[in-house]
Structure formats: structure tokens, C-alpha cells
């Protein structure tokens, strides 16, 4: 059976401020990732409080996905 595998860029790195994962993806990192043709979507938009409360960083990452015509995983609105 044919299988299509794609990569997405997660805007929530780290997932919470309590993690120490060794890296942070800021708005410019997200722009670079989403401009890459191999990255097909904005993945794991799990910071719904940030979206609802108008967090500038989160909304900027979503706006970049829209500018790049990339689908946004985890969102029904915006």
C-alpha cells in the first residue's frame, strides 16, 4: 500500500515553560522552517490558551503558516 510521509514544524518548542529540552523555536526559526518545501504544515498547535489569550509569539507563528499557505494542525479557528 502506498504511504505518504510528511514533516511538520511544531510552534510549541518547548511544549511548556517547565521543560528543559535544550532548544527553543522562535518566530524567525518558524519562518525558516515553514519556507522549507519539505515542511508541509504547522504541527501540534497545542498552546490553545496562548491562541485564545492572543499570545503574540503564538499568533505570529500561525500567521507565518498562513503566509506560507501551510495547513495548521490542531486548530479549527483562525
C-alpha positions as CSV (number, residue, x, y, z in Angstrom):
1,X,0.0,0.0,0.0
2,X,1.4,3.4,-0.9
3,X,2.4,5.6,2.1
4,X,2.9,9.3,2.0
5,X,5.0,10.7,4.9
6,X,5.4,14.4,5.6
7,X,7.1,16.6,8.2
8,X,5.6,19.5,10.1
9,X,7.1,22.2,12.3
10,X,5.9,22.5,15.9
11,X,5.4,26.0,17.2
12,X,5.5,24.8,20.8
13,X,9.1,24.0,21.5
14,X,9.5,23.7,24.4
15,X,6.0,22.4,25.0
16,X,5.8,24.1,28.4
17,X,7.9,26.7,30.2
18,X,8.8,23.9,32.7
19,X,10.7,21.8,30.2
20,X,14.5,21.9,29.6
21,X,14.7,20.3,26.1
22,X,17.8,22.2,25.1
23,X,16.2,24.4,22.4
24,X,13.6,27.0,21.6
25,X,11.9,27.7,18.3
26,X,11.2,31.4,18.0
27,X,9.3,33.3,15.3
28,X,12.2,33.6,12.9
29,X,13.1,29.9,13.3
30,X,9.5,29.1,12.4
31,X,9.6,31.3,9.3
32,X,12.8,29.5,8.1
33,X,11.2,26.1,8.7
34,X,7.9,26.9,7.1
35,X,9.6,28.3,4.0
36,X,11.3,24.9,3.5
37,X,9.3,23.0,0.9
38,X,9.9,19.7,2.8
39,X,7.9,21.1,5.8
40,X,4.3,20.6,4.8
41,X,2.4,22.1,7.8
42,X,2.4,23.8,11.2
43,X,2.1,20.9,13.6
44,X,0.9,20.4,17.1
45,X,-0.6,23.8,17.9
46,X,-1.4,22.7,21.4
47,X,-1.0,26.1,23.1
48,X,-4.7,26.8,23.0
49,X,-4.6,29.2,25.9
50,X,-1.9,31.2,24.0
51,X,-4.2,31.3,20.9
52,X,-7.3,32.3,22.9
53,X,-5.4,34.9,25.0
54,X,-3.7,36.5,22.0
55,X,-0.1,35.5,22.8
56,X,1.9,37.5,20.2
57,X,4.5,34.7,19.7
58,X,1.9,32.0,19.1
59,X,-0.2,34.2,16.8
60,X,2.9,35.2,14.8
61,X,3.8,31.6,14.2
62,X,0.3,30.9,13.0
63,X,0.4,34.0,10.7
64,X,3.6,32.8,9.2
65,X,2.0,29.4,8.4
66,X,-0.9,31.2,6.7
67,X,1.6,33.4,4.7
68,X,3.4,30.2,3.5
69,X,0.0,28.6,2.7
70,X,0.7,25.7,5.1
71,X,-2.1,23.9,6.9
72,X,-2.3,24.3,10.7
73,X,-2.7,21.1,12.7
74,X,-4.7,21.3,15.9
75,X,-6.7,24.4,15.1
76,X,-10.3,24.7,13.9
77,X,-10.4,28.5,14.0
78,X,-8.3,31.4,12.7
